[in-house]
Amino acid sequence: MEAPTAKRGVYPLHGYKLGLYRLPIKLDDPLEIQSVHDGMKNTFEMDTYADRIYATYFWNEENMPDPEAKGYEQVELSVTVEVVTGEVVDIIYQIFPIEKFGDPQWVKDYRKKADHFAKMMIDTILRNTILADKMVEHFVKTEKISQDDAIIKLGEMTPLAKIVPDAKPIPVIKEELPAASGALVPAWEGGGIKPGPIDVEYKSKMSPSAQHTAGSVKIKTWGRVGADNAIMGVWGEFVSIDFDICIADGACIDACPVDVFEWFDTPSNPASEKKPLMAREPDCIFCLACEGVCPPQAIKIYEMK
């Protein structure tokens, strides 16, 4: 039985067979691309080039079960899946003739097996990497279903998936963005929970740091150090929260009339293990409700000009 994802199309191409899967999600952040590569490197042979990720699966075929028998032959076969990243994500696989591996014409059902393994790889990648989060978010937004239902839907779409523990490595921020002027440094160096209130002049005191992507929204950050969330700095250009002050009481989530915030896991931060992320920052109507109810005064709203 074909995986539901395969129904996007499998097309003939010059005597071979090409599988094309177009996903309605975006993957263009280099850190996210690296995360997919790193998460699967212990499961498949992985490689990246420019905006493409390559995953290769190998398997062995034998012409008889006894390696000591006369005429015994063995061949290692493979199939490669290519993930083309960008504004939409295309996943492609091509099945070559068996002659590509020498001339093991005794191999049975080669194309059927290669097709099955390619679909298994695609399902595994979709279930275990950041692509899973993006697909779930897409289902929630477009089909108006709960996150739990979206996860179930993704599972039904990827029945051939192998579950790979810890396959979503935290992307390593290799280089902070340069400061707009001068050599600014984080205004706080850590050591317990940072006292409030938020410093309203943080942009002149902290270096801009790597952005965070929430769906289609790019969230700017200042003073963020590394990727372990120990020092998070200030996130949000208009809905600004000093996450090292935030204690995650949830008052801002309850107060916001336009649902700007959603919960976001932040392990290693001494103030709290989760934060109210401004995932829909452009929807803010600048009512200041969240700013007024924040107990540690970690929020500052700047009206968009």
ChimeraX commands (.cxc) that place a marker at each C-alpha (Angstrom):
marker #1 position 0.00,0.00,0.00 radius 0.5
marker #1 position 1.38,3.41,-0.95 radius 0.5
marker #1 position 2.11,6.01,1.69 radius 0.5
marker #1 position -0.45,8.86,1.44 radius 0.5
marker #1 position 2.37,11.31,0.79 radius 0.5
marker #1 position 3.22,9.38,-2.37 radius 0.5
marker #1 position -0.10,10.38,-3.89 radius 0.5
marker #1 position 1.35,13.78,-4.73 radius 0.5
marker #1 position 2.75,12.03,-7.76 radius 0.5
marker #1 position 5.24,9.49,-9.08 radius 0.5
marker #1 position 6.17,10.22,-12.66 radius 0.5
marker #1 position 8.15,8.41,-15.41 radius 0.5
marker #1 position 11.36,10.13,-16.51 radius 0.5
marker #1 position 13.52,8.73,-19.32 radius 0.5
marker #1 position 12.84,5.15,-18.34 radius 0.5
marker #1 position 13.47,5.73,-14.65 radius 0.5
marker #1 position 10.95,6.64,-11.99 radius 0.5
marker #1 position 10.94,9.97,-10.19 radius 0.5
marker #1 position 8.96,10.69,-7.02 radius 0.5
marker #1 position 8.04,14.31,-6.40 radius 0.5
marker #1 position 6.55,15.48,-3.11 radius 0.5
marker #1 position 5.71,19.19,-2.79 radius 0.5
marker #1 position 5.18,20.33,0.79 radius 0.5
marker #1 position 3.35,23.61,1.54 radius 0.5
marker #1 position 5.97,24.75,4.05 radius 0.5
marker #1 position 9.04,26.96,4.05 radius 0.5
marker #1 position 12.58,25.89,4.93 radius 0.5
marker #1 position 15.20,28.52,4.14 radius 0.5
marker #1 position 16.96,29.17,7.45 radius 0.5
marker #1 position 20.50,27.69,7.22 radius 0.5
marker #1 position 20.30,26.61,10.87 radius 0.5
marker #1 position 17.07,24.69,10.23 radius 0.5
marker #1 position 18.54,23.07,7.13 radius 0.5
marker #1 position 21.56,22.02,9.18 radius 0.5
marker #1 position 19.22,20.68,11.86 radius 0.5
marker #1 position 17.55,18.34,9.34 radius 0.5
marker #1 position 20.96,17.14,8.17 radius 0.5
marker #1 position 22.30,16.59,11.69 radius 0.5
marker #1 position 19.11,14.94,12.96 radius 0.5
marker #1 position 19.20,12.23,10.30 radius 0.5
marker #1 position 22.96,11.65,9.95 radius 0.5
marker #1 position 22.92,8.62,12.25 radius 0.5
marker #1 position 20.03,7.05,10.30 radius 0.5
marker #1 position 20.93,7.77,6.67 radius 0.5
marker #1 position 24.04,8.94,4.85 radius 0.5
marker #1 position 23.47,12.70,4.75 radius 0.5
marker #1 position 24.97,15.51,2.70 radius 0.5
marker #1 position 24.07,19.12,1.89 radius 0.5
marker #1 position 24.90,21.34,-1.04 radius 0.5
marker #1 position 23.66,24.92,-1.32 radius 0.5
marker #1 position 19.91,24.77,-0.62 radius 0.5
marker #1 position 19.62,20.99,-0.95 radius 0.5
marker #1 position 19.76,18.13,1.51 radius 0.5
marker #1 position 20.62,14.60,0.34 radius 0.5
marker #1 position 19.76,11.43,2.25 radius 0.5
marker #1 position 20.93,8.02,1.00 radius 0.5
marker #1 position 19.80,4.60,2.22 radius 0.5
marker #1 position 21.86,1.45,1.54 radius 0.5
marker #1 position 20.76,-2.17,1.61 radius 0.5
marker #1 position 22.29,-5.51,0.58 radius 0.5
marker #1 position 20.86,-8.11,-1.77 radius 0.5
marker #1 position 22.00,-11.76,-2.03 radius 0.5
marker #1 position 21.24,-14.20,-4.83 radius 0.5
marker #1 position 21.06,-17.09,-2.34 radius 0.5
marker #1 position 20.96,-17.37,1.49 radius 0.5
marker #1 position 24.18,-19.39,1.89 radius 0.5
marker #1 position 27.34,-17.28,1.36 radius 0.5
marker #1 position 29.42,-20.48,1.21 radius 0.5
marker #1 position 27.44,-21.94,-1.69 radius 0.5
marker #1 position 28.80,-22.02,-5.21 radius 0.5
marker #1 position 27.68,-19.06,-7.29 radius 0.5
marker #1 position 26.89,-16.87,-4.27 radius 0.5
marker #1 position 26.73,-13.15,-5.11 radius 0.5
marker #1 position 26.06,-10.04,-3.06 radius 0.5
marker #1 position 25.52,-6.40,-4.05 radius 0.5
marker #1 position 25.00,-3.20,-2.08 radius 0.5
marker #1 position 22.17,-1.10,-3.48 radius 0.5
marker #1 position 21.04,2.41,-2.59 radius 0.5
marker #1 position 18.45,5.07,-3.21 radius 0.5
marker #1 position 18.86,8.81,-2.60 radius 0.5
marker #1 position 16.21,11.30,-1.56 radius 0.5
marker #1 position 16.80,14.99,-2.29 radius 0.5
marker #1 position 15.13,17.72,-0.22 radius 0.5
marker #1 position 15.01,21.02,-2.11 radius 0.5
marker #1 position 14.52,23.82,0.40 radius 0.5
marker #1 position 13.16,27.35,0.00 radius 0.5
marker #1 position 9.74,29.02,-0.10 radius 0.5
marker #1 position 8.26,25.57,-0.69 radius 0.5
marker #1 position 9.91,22.24,0.02 radius 0.5
marker #1 position 10.23,19.66,-2.74 radius 0.5
marker #1 position 11.33,16.10,-1.97 radius 0.5
marker #1 position 12.56,14.14,-4.98 radius 0.5
marker #1 position 13.83,10.62,-5.52 radius 0.5
marker #1 position 14.92,8.89,-8.68 radius 0.5
marker #1 position 15.22,5.16,-9.21 radius 0.5
marker #1 position 18.02,4.25,-11.57 radius 0.5
marker #1 position 18.34,1.02,-13.57 radius 0.5
marker #1 position 19.89,-1.92,-11.74 radius 0.5
marker #1 position 22.83,-1.71,-14.18 radius 0.5
marker #1 position 24.05,1.31,-12.22 radius 0.5
marker #1 position 25.29,-1.11,-9.54 radius 0.5
marker #1 position 27.28,-3.32,-11.89 radius 0.5
marker #1 position 25.13,-5.97,-13.54 radius 0.5
marker #1 position 23.28,-7.88,-10.79 radius 0.5
marker #1 position 20.35,-8.91,-12.96 radius 0.5
marker #1 position 19.52,-11.63,-10.43 radius 0.5
marker #1 position 18.15,-9.02,-7.97 radius 0.5
marker #1 position 14.39,-9.42,-7.61 radius 0.5
marker #1 position 11.91,-6.54,-7.31 radius 0.5
marker #1 position 14.70,-3.94,-7.26 radius 0.5
marker #1 position 12.55,-0.99,-8.36 radius 0.5
marker #1 position 9.73,-1.93,-6.00 radius 0.5
marker #1 position 12.15,-2.14,-3.08 radius 0.5
marker #1 position 13.91,1.11,-3.99 radius 0.5
marker #1 position 10.54,2.86,-4.26 radius 0.5
marker #1 position 9.51,1.50,-0.84 radius 0.5
marker #1 position 12.78,2.54,0.82 radius 0.5
marker #1 position 12.56,6.04,-0.69 radius 0.5
marker #1 position 9.06,6.47,0.74 radius 0.5
marker #1 position 10.28,5.16,4.09 radius 0.5
marker #1 position 13.06,7.77,4.08 radius 0.5
marker #1 position 10.67,10.59,3.23 radius 0.5
marker #1 position 8.21,9.54,5.92 radius 0.5
marker #1 position 11.04,9.24,8.45 radius 0.5
marker #1 position 12.39,12.70,7.64 radius 0.5
marker #1 position 8.91,14.23,7.81 radius 0.5
marker #1 position 8.18,12.66,11.20 radius 0.5
marker #1 position 11.50,13.27,12.97 radius 0.5
marker #1 position 12.86,16.66,11.94 radius 0.5
marker #1 position 11.82,20.28,12.08 radius 0.5
marker #1 position 9.73,19.56,8.96 radius 0.5
marker #1 position 7.29,17.76,11.30 radius 0.5
marker #1 position 6.78,20.95,13.31 radius 0.5
marker #1 position 6.24,22.96,10.16 radius 0.5
marker #1 position 3.73,20.46,8.76 radius 0.5
marker #1 position 1.78,20.38,12.04 radius 0.5
marker #1 position 1.72,24.17,12.11 radius 0.5
marker #1 position 0.46,24.20,8.51 radius 0.5
marker #1 position -2.39,21.78,9.31 radius 0.5
marker #1 position -3.41,23.78,12.38 radius 0.5
marker #1 position -3.48,27.02,10.40 radius 0.5
marker #1 position -5.07,25.86,7.14 radius 0.5
marker #1 position -7.46,23.17,8.36 radius 0.5
marker #1 position -8.38,24.84,11.68 radius 0.5
marker #1 position -7.69,21.71,13.71 radius 0.5
marker #1 position -6.01,21.25,17.06 radius 0.5
marker #1 position -2.32,20.52,17.37 radius 0.5
marker #1 position -3.09,17.00,18.62 radius 0.5
marker #1 position -5.27,16.31,15.56 radius 0.5
marker #1 position -2.57,17.75,13.31 radius 0.5
marker #1 position 0.00,15.39,14.82 radius 0.5
marker #1 position -2.35,12.45,14.22 radius 0.5
marker #1 position -2.86,13.59,10.63 radius 0.5
marker #1 position 0.90,13.75,10.06 radius 0.5
marker #1 position 1.24,10.25,11.49 radius 0.5
marker #1 position -1.41,8.94,9.11 radius 0.5
marker #1 position 0.41,10.58,6.18 radius 0.5
marker #1 position 3.73,8.96,7.09 radius 0.5
marker #1 position 2.97,5.29,7.93 radius 0.5
marker #1 position 6.41,4.07,6.82 radius 0.5
marker #1 position 8.29,6.36,9.20 radius 0.5
marker #1 position 10.93,4.99,11.54 radius 0.5
marker #1 position 11.00,6.86,14.86 radius 0.5
marker #1 position 14.42,8.36,15.51 radius 0.5
marker #1 position 14.98,9.62,19.09 radius 0.5
marker #1 position 16.61,13.04,19.51 radius 0.5
marker #1 position 16.43,13.80,15.78 radius 0.5
marker #1 position 15.71,17.51,16.29 radius 0.5
marker #1 position 19.05,18.91,17.41 radius 0.5
marker #1 position 19.01,22.50,18.58 radius 0.5
marker #1 position 20.57,24.52,15.74 radius 0.5
marker #1 position 23.91,25.95,16.77 radius 0.5
marker #1 position 24.14,29.68,16.31 radius 0.5
marker #1 position 27.55,29.83,14.70 radius 0.5
marker #1 position 27.73,33.57,14.30 radius 0.5
marker #1 position 25.78,36.39,15.87 radius 0.5
marker #1 position 24.57,39.14,13.53 radius 0.5
marker #1 position 26.83,42.21,13.62 radius 0.5
marker #1 position 25.74,45.22,15.64 radius 0.5
marker #1 position 24.31,48.13,13.70 radius 0.5
marker #1 position 27.08,50.43,15.00 radius 0.5
marker #1 position 29.96,49.94,17.38 radius 0.5
marker #1 position 30.91,46.78,19.22 radius 0.5
marker #1 position 27.91,46.24,21.49 radius 0.5
marker #1 position 27.79,43.32,23.89 radius 0.5
marker #1 position 24.97,41.65,25.81 radius 0.5
marker #1 position 23.89,43.91,28.69 radius 0.5
marker #1 position 23.56,40.94,31.04 radius 0.5
marker #1 position 25.99,38.09,31.54 radius 0.5
marker #1 position 23.80,35.66,33.44 radius 0.5
marker #1 position 23.85,34.36,36.99 radius 0.5
marker #1 position 20.32,33.53,38.13 radius 0.5
marker #1 position 17.11,35.30,37.17 radius 0.5
marker #1 position 17.60,38.79,35.75 radius 0.5
marker #1 position 15.75,41.45,37.78 radius 0.5
marker #1 position 13.03,43.48,36.07 radius 0.5
marker #1 position 11.85,45.71,34.59 radius 0.5
marker #1 position 12.91,45.45,30.94 radius 0.5
marker #1 position 15.47,48.08,29.93 radius 0.5
marker #1 position 13.60,50.15,27.33 radius 0.5
marker #1 position 16.94,51.20,25.81 radius 0.5
marker #1 position 18.00,47.61,25.11 radius 0.5
marker #1 position 18.53,48.25,21.38 radius 0.5
marker #1 position 21.32,50.73,22.16 radius 0.5
marker #1 position 22.92,48.44,24.75 radius 0.5
marker #1 position 22.68,44.96,23.20 radius 0.5
marker #1 position 23.98,43.51,19.97 radius 0.5
marker #1 position 21.41,42.23,17.46 radius 0.5
marker #1 position 21.60,38.44,17.46 radius 0.5
marker #1 position 20.33,35.56,15.35 radius 0.5
marker #1 position 16.63,35.74,14.50 radius 0.5
marker #1 position 14.09,33.09,15.48 radius 0.5
marker #1 position 11.58,31.82,12.92 radius 0.5
marker #1 position 8.00,31.11,14.02 radius 0.5
marker #1 position 6.08,29.95,10.96 radius 0.5
marker #1 position 6.33,32.81,8.47 radius 0.5
marker #1 position 7.28,35.37,11.16 radius 0.5
marker #1 position 10.92,36.33,11.68 radius 0.5
marker #1 position 11.41,37.40,15.30 radius 0.5
marker #1 position 14.36,39.71,15.91 radius 0.5
marker #1 position 16.48,39.20,19.01 radius 0.5
marker #1 position 19.05,41.22,20.95 radius 0.5
marker #1 position 21.68,39.97,23.37 radius 0.5
marker #1 position 20.98,36.31,22.73 radius 0.5
marker #1 position 23.98,34.10,23.54 radius 0.5
marker #1 position 24.47,30.67,21.97 radius 0.5
marker #1 position 21.63,28.20,21.48 radius 0.5
marker #1 position 21.17,26.68,24.93 radius 0.5
marker #1 position 18.72,29.41,26.08 radius 0.5
marker #1 position 20.81,30.19,29.16 radius 0.5
marker #1 position 20.96,33.86,28.15 radius 0.5
marker #1 position 18.09,34.65,25.78 radius 0.5
marker #1 position 18.15,38.45,25.77 radius 0.5
marker #1 position 15.24,40.47,24.38 radius 0.5
marker #1 position 13.03,39.00,21.66 radius 0.5
marker #1 position 10.59,40.95,19.48 radius 0.5
marker #1 position 10.97,44.30,17.76 radius 0.5
marker #1 position 7.49,45.63,18.59 radius 0.5
marker #1 position 6.26,43.12,21.15 radius 0.5
marker #1 position 9.52,43.10,23.10 radius 0.5
marker #1 position 10.06,40.66,25.97 radius 0.5
marker #1 position 13.23,40.28,28.01 radius 0.5
marker #1 position 13.09,36.50,28.30 radius 0.5
marker #1 position 15.71,36.45,31.06 radius 0.5
marker #1 position 13.21,38.37,33.24 radius 0.5
marker #1 position 10.05,36.55,32.07 radius 0.5
marker #1 position 8.80,33.99,34.61 radius 0.5
marker #1 position 6.17,32.49,32.26 radius 0.5
marker #1 position 3.12,33.11,34.46 radius 0.5
marker #1 position 0.96,33.27,31.30 radius 0.5
marker #1 position -0.75,36.58,32.15 radius 0.5
marker #1 position 0.16,38.09,28.78 radius 0.5
marker #1 position -1.31,35.11,26.91 radius 0.5
marker #1 position -4.60,35.47,28.79 radius 0.5
marker #1 position -4.68,39.26,28.35 radius 0.5
marker #1 position -3.91,39.48,24.62 radius 0.5
marker #1 position -7.14,40.03,22.64 radius 0.5
marker #1 position -5.60,39.03,19.29 radius 0.5
marker #1 position -3.72,35.87,20.30 radius 0.5
marker #1 position -0.20,37.16,19.62 radius 0.5
marker #1 position 1.47,34.68,22.00 radius 0.5
marker #1 position 1.92,30.93,22.17 radius 0.5
marker #1 position 3.94,28.75,24.55 radius 0.5
marker #1 position 7.53,28.03,23.54 radius 0.5
marker #1 position 9.92,25.61,25.29 radius 0.5
marker #1 position 13.10,27.24,26.64 radius 0.5
marker #1 position 15.10,24.66,28.59 radius 0.5
marker #1 position 18.18,25.90,30.48 radius 0.5
marker #1 position 16.80,29.40,31.12 radius 0.5
marker #1 position 16.94,30.06,34.88 radius 0.5
marker #1 position 13.78,32.17,34.91 radius 0.5
marker #1 position 11.52,29.51,33.36 radius 0.5
marker #1 position 11.53,26.43,31.14 radius 0.5
marker #1 position 9.00,27.93,28.73 radius 0.5
marker #1 position 8.13,31.39,27.45 radius 0.5
marker #1 position 5.18,33.14,25.79 radius 0.5
marker #1 position 6.59,33.54,22.28 radius 0.5
marker #1 position 5.33,36.47,20.18 radius 0.5
marker #1 position 4.67,34.06,17.30 radius 0.5
marker #1 position 2.13,36.41,15.69 radius 0.5
marker #1 position 3.91,39.69,16.44 radius 0.5
marker #1 position 2.58,41.45,13.28 radius 0.5
marker #1 position -0.99,40.94,14.60 radius 0.5
marker #1 position -0.36,43.15,17.67 radius 0.5
marker #1 position -2.87,46.03,17.98 radius 0.5
marker #1 position -0.72,47.88,20.58 radius 0.5
marker #1 position -3.40,47.83,23.28 radius 0.5
marker #1 position -0.67,47.41,25.96 radius 0.5
marker #1 position -2.73,44.80,27.82 radius 0.5
marker #1 position 0.18,42.36,28.04 radius 0.5
marker #1 position 2.56,45.07,29.18 radius 0.5
marker #1 position 0.20,46.09,31.99 radius 0.5
marker #1 position -0.35,42.59,33.44 radius 0.5
marker #1 position 3.26,41.28,33.39 radius 0.5
marker #1 position 4.29,40.82,37.07 radius 0.5
marker #1 position 8.07,41.19,36.56 radius 0.5
marker #1 position 7.56,43.95,33.94 radius 0.5
marker #1 position 9.42,42.01,31.27 radius 0.5
marker #1 position 7.36,43.38,28.32 radius 0.5
marker #1 position 7.57,46.64,26.37 radius 0.5
marker #1 position 5.31,47.42,23.42 radius 0.5
marker #1 position 6.65,49.71,20.68 radius 0.5
marker #1 position 3.98,50.85,18.24 radius 0.5
marker #1 position 4.90,50.06,14.64 radius 0.5
marker #1 position 5.48,53.23,12.64 radius 0.5
marker link #1:1,2 radius 0.2
marker link #1:2,3 radius 0.2
marker link #1:3,4 radius 0.2
marker link #1:4,5 radius 0.2
marker link #1:5,6 radius 0.2
marker link #1:6,7 radius 0.2
marker link #1:7,8 radius 0.2
marker link #1:8,9 radius 0.2
marker link #1:9,10 radius 0.2
marker link #1:10,11 radius 0.2
marker link #1:11,12 radius 0.2
marker link #1:12,13 radius 0.2
marker link #1:13,14 radius 0.2
marker link #1:14,15 radius 0.2
marker link #1:15,16 radius 0.2
marker link #1:16,17 radius 0.2
marker link #1:17,18 radius 0.2
marker link #1:18,19 radius 0.2
marker link #1:19,20 radius 0.2
marker link #1:20,21 radius 0.2
marker link #1:21,22 radius 0.2
marker link #1:22,23 radius 0.2
marker link #1:23,24 radius 0.2
marker link #1:24,25 radius 0.2
marker link #1:25,26 radius 0.2
marker link #1:26,27 radius 0.2
marker link #1:27,28 radius 0.2
marker link #1:28,29 radius 0.2
marker link #1:29,30 radius 0.2
marker link #1:30,31 radius 0.2
marker link #1:31,32 radius 0.2
marker link #1:32,33 radius 0.2
marker link #1:33,34 radius 0.2
marker link #1:34,35 radius 0.2
marker link #1:35,36 radius 0.2
marker link #1:36,37 radius 0.2
marker link #1:37,38 radius 0.2
marker link #1:38,39 radius 0.2
marker link #1:39,40 radius 0.2
marker link #1:40,41 radius 0.2
marker link #1:41,42 radius 0.2
marker link #1:42,43 radius 0.2
marker link #1:43,44 radius 0.2
marker link #1:44,45 radius 0.2
marker link #1:45,46 radius 0.2
marker link #1:46,47 radius 0.2
marker link #1:47,48 radius 0.2
marker link #1:48,49 radius 0.2
marker link #1:49,50 radius 0.2
marker link #1:50,51 radius 0.2
marker link #1:51,52 radius 0.2
marker link #1:52,53 radius 0.2
marker link #1:53,54 radius 0.2
marker link #1:54,55 radius 0.2
marker link #1:55,56 radius 0.2
marker link #1:56,57 radius 0.2
marker link #1:57,58 radius 0.2
marker link #1:58,59 radius 0.2
marker link #1:59,60 radius 0.2
marker link #1:60,61 radius 0.2
marker link #1:61,62 radius 0.2
marker link #1:62,63 radius 0.2
marker link #1:63,64 radius 0.2
marker link #1:64,65 radius 0.2
marker link #1:65,66 radius 0.2
marker link #1:66,67 radius 0.2
marker link #1:67,68 radius 0.2
marker link #1:68,69 radius 0.2
marker link #1:69,70 radius 0.2
marker link #1:70,71 radius 0.2
marker link #1:71,72 radius 0.2
marker link #1:72,73 radius 0.2
marker link #1:73,74 radius 0.2
marker link #1:74,75 radius 0.2
marker link #1:75,76 radius 0.2
marker link #1:76,77 radius 0.2
marker link #1:77,78 radius 0.2
marker link #1:78,79 radius 0.2
marker link #1:79,80 radius 0.2
marker link #1:80,81 radius 0.2
marker link #1:81,82 radius 0.2
marker link #1:82,83 radius 0.2
marker link #1:83,84 radius 0.2
marker link #1:84,85 radius 0.2
marker link #1:85,86 radius 0.2
marker link #1:86,87 radius 0.2
marker link #1:87,88 radius 0.2
marker link #1:88,89 radius 0.2
marker link #1:89,90 radius 0.2
marker link #1:90,91 radius 0.2
marker link #1:91,92 radius 0.2
marker link #1:92,93 radius 0.2
marker link #1:93,94 radius 0.2
marker link #1:94,95 radius 0.2
marker link #1:95,96 radius 0.2
marker link #1:96,97 radius 0.2
marker link #1:97,98 radius 0.2
marker link #1:98,99 radius 0.2
marker link #1:99,100 radius 0.2
marker link #1:100,101 radius 0.2
marker link #1:101,102 radius 0.2
marker link #1:102,103 radius 0.2
marker link #1:103,104 radius 0.2
marker link #1:104,105 radius 0.2
marker link #1:105,106 radius 0.2
marker link #1:106,107 radius 0.2
marker link #1:107,108 radius 0.2
marker link #1:108,109 radius 0.2
marker link #1:109,110 radius 0.2
marker link #1:110,111 radius 0.2
marker link #1:111,112 radius 0.2
marker link #1:112,113 radius 0.2
marker link #1:113,114 radius 0.2
marker link #1:114,115 radius 0.2
marker link #1:115,116 radius 0.2
marker link #1:116,117 radius 0.2
marker link #1:117,118 radius 0.2
marker link #1:118,119 radius 0.2
marker link #1:119,120 radius 0.2
marker link #1:120,121 radius 0.2
marker link #1:121,122 radius 0.2
marker link #1:122,123 radius 0.2
marker link #1:123,124 radius 0.2
marker link #1:124,125 radius 0.2
marker link #1:125,126 radius 0.2
marker link #1:126,127 radius 0.2
marker link #1:127,128 radius 0.2
marker link #1:128,129 radius 0.2
marker link #1:129,130 radius 0.2
marker link #1:130,131 radius 0.2
marker link #1:131,132 radius 0.2
marker link #1:132,133 radius 0.2
marker link #1:133,134 radius 0.2
marker link #1:134,135 radius 0.2
marker link #1:135,136 radius 0.2
marker link #1:136,137 radius 0.2
marker link #1:137,138 radius 0.2
marker link #1:138,139 radius 0.2
marker link #1:139,140 radius 0.2
marker link #1:140,141 radius 0.2
marker link #1:141,142 radius 0.2
marker link #1:142,143 radius 0.2
marker link #1:143,144 radius 0.2
marker link #1:144,145 radius 0.2
marker link #1:145,146 radius 0.2
marker link #1:146,147 radius 0.2
marker link #1:147,148 radius 0.2
marker link #1:148,149 radius 0.2
marker link #1:149,150 radius 0.2
marker link #1:150,151 radius 0.2
marker link #1:151,152 radius 0.2
marker link #1:152,153 radius 0.2
marker link #1:153,154 radius 0.2
marker link #1:154,155 radius 0.2
marker link #1:155,156 radius 0.2
marker link #1:156,157 radius 0.2
marker link #1:157,158 radius 0.2
marker link #1:158,159 radius 0.2
marker link #1:159,160 radius 0.2
marker link #1:160,161 radius 0.2
marker link #1:161,162 radius 0.2
marker link #1:162,163 radius 0.2
marker link #1:163,164 radius 0.2
marker link #1:164,165 radius 0.2
marker link #1:165,166 radius 0.2
marker link #1:166,167 radius 0.2
marker link #1:167,168 radius 0.2
marker link #1:168,169 radius 0.2
marker link #1:169,170 radius 0.2
marker link #1:170,171 radius 0.2
marker link #1:171,172 radius 0.2
marker link #1:172,173 radius 0.2
marker link #1:173,174 radius 0.2
marker link #1:174,175 radius 0.2
marker link #1:175,176 radius 0.2
marker link #1:176,177 radius 0.2
marker link #1:177,178 radius 0.2
marker link #1:178,179 radius 0.2
marker link #1:179,180 radius 0.2
marker link #1:180,181 radius 0.2
marker link #1:181,182 radius 0.2
marker link #1:182,183 radius 0.2
marker link #1:183,184 radius 0.2
marker link #1:184,185 radius 0.2
marker link #1:185,186 radius 0.2
marker link #1:186,187 radius 0.2
marker link #1:187,188 radius 0.2
marker link #1:188,189 radius 0.2
marker link #1:189,190 radius 0.2
marker link #1:190,191 radius 0.2
marker link #1:191,192 radius 0.2
marker link #1:192,193 radius 0.2
marker link #1:193,194 radius 0.2
marker link #1:194,195 radius 0.2
marker link #1:195,196 radius 0.2
marker link #1:196,197 radius 0.2
marker link #1:197,198 radius 0.2
marker link #1:198,199 radius 0.2
marker link #1:199,200 radius 0.2
marker link #1:200,201 radius 0.2
marker link #1:201,202 radius 0.2
marker link #1:202,203 radius 0.2
marker link #1:203,204 radius 0.2
marker link #1:204,205 radius 0.2
marker link #1:205,206 radius 0.2
marker link #1:206,207 radius 0.2
marker link #1:207,208 radius 0.2
marker link #1:208,209 radius 0.2
marker link #1:209,210 radius 0.2
marker link #1:210,211 radius 0.2
marker link #1:211,212 radius 0.2
marker link #1:212,213 radius 0.2
marker link #1:213,214 radius 0.2
marker link #1:214,215 radius 0.2
marker link #1:215,216 radius 0.2
marker link #1:216,217 radius 0.2
marker link #1:217,218 radius 0.2
marker link #1:218,219 radius 0.2
marker link #1:219,220 radius 0.2
marker link #1:220,221 radius 0.2
marker link #1:221,222 radius 0.2
marker link #1:222,223 radius 0.2
marker link #1:223,224 radius 0.2
marker link #1:224,225 radius 0.2
marker link #1:225,226 radius 0.2
marker link #1:226,227 radius 0.2
marker link #1:227,228 radius 0.2
marker link #1:228,229 radius 0.2
marker link #1:229,230 radius 0.2
marker link #1:230,231 radius 0.2
marker link #1:231,232 radius 0.2
marker link #1:232,233 radius 0.2
marker link #1:233,234 radius 0.2
marker link #1:234,235 radius 0.2
marker link #1:235,236 radius 0.2
marker link #1:236,237 radius 0.2
marker link #1:237,238 radius 0.2
marker link #1:238,239 radius 0.2
marker link #1:239,240 radius 0.2
marker link #1:240,241 radius 0.2
marker link #1:241,242 radius 0.2
marker link #1:242,243 radius 0.2
marker link #1:243,244 radius 0.2
marker link #1:244,245 radius 0.2
marker link #1:245,246 radius 0.2
marker link #1:246,247 radius 0.2
marker link #1:247,248 radius 0.2
marker link #1:248,249 radius 0.2
marker link #1:249,250 radius 0.2
marker link #1:250,251 radius 0.2
marker link #1:251,252 radius 0.2
marker link #1:252,253 radius 0.2
marker link #1:253,254 radius 0.2
marker link #1:254,255 radius 0.2
marker link #1:255,256 radius 0.2
marker link #1:256,257 radius 0.2
marker link #1:257,258 radius 0.2
marker link #1:258,259 radius 0.2
marker link #1:259,260 radius 0.2
marker link #1:260,261 radius 0.2
marker link #1:261,262 radius 0.2
marker link #1:262,263 radius 0.2
marker link #1:263,264 radius 0.2
marker link #1:264,265 radius 0.2
marker link #1:265,266 radius 0.2
marker link #1:266,267 radius 0.2
marker link #1:267,268 radius 0.2
marker link #1:268,269 radius 0.2
marker link #1:269,270 radius 0.2
marker link #1:270,271 radius 0.2
marker link #1:271,272 radius 0.2
marker link #1:272,273 radius 0.2
marker link #1:273,274 radius 0.2
marker link #1:274,275 radius 0.2
marker link #1:275,276 radius 0.2
marker link #1:276,277 radius 0.2
marker link #1:277,278 radius 0.2
marker link #1:278,279 radius 0.2
marker link #1:279,280 radius 0.2
marker link #1:280,281 radius 0.2
marker link #1:281,282 radius 0.2
marker link #1:282,283 radius 0.2
marker link #1:283,284 radius 0.2
marker link #1:284,285 radius 0.2
marker link #1:285,286 radius 0.2
marker link #1:286,287 radius 0.2
marker link #1:287,288 radius 0.2
marker link #1:288,289 radius 0.2
marker link #1:289,290 radius 0.2
marker link #1:290,291 radius 0.2
marker link #1:291,292 radius 0.2
marker link #1:292,293 radius 0.2
marker link #1:293,294 radius 0.2
marker link #1:294,295 radius 0.2
marker link #1:295,296 radius 0.2
marker link #1:296,297 radius 0.2
marker link #1:297,298 radius 0.2
marker link #1:298,299 radius 0.2
marker link #1:299,300 radius 0.2
marker link #1:300,301 radius 0.2
marker link #1:301,302 radius 0.2
marker link #1:302,303 radius 0.2
marker link #1:303,304 radius 0.2
marker link #1:304,305 radius 0.2
view
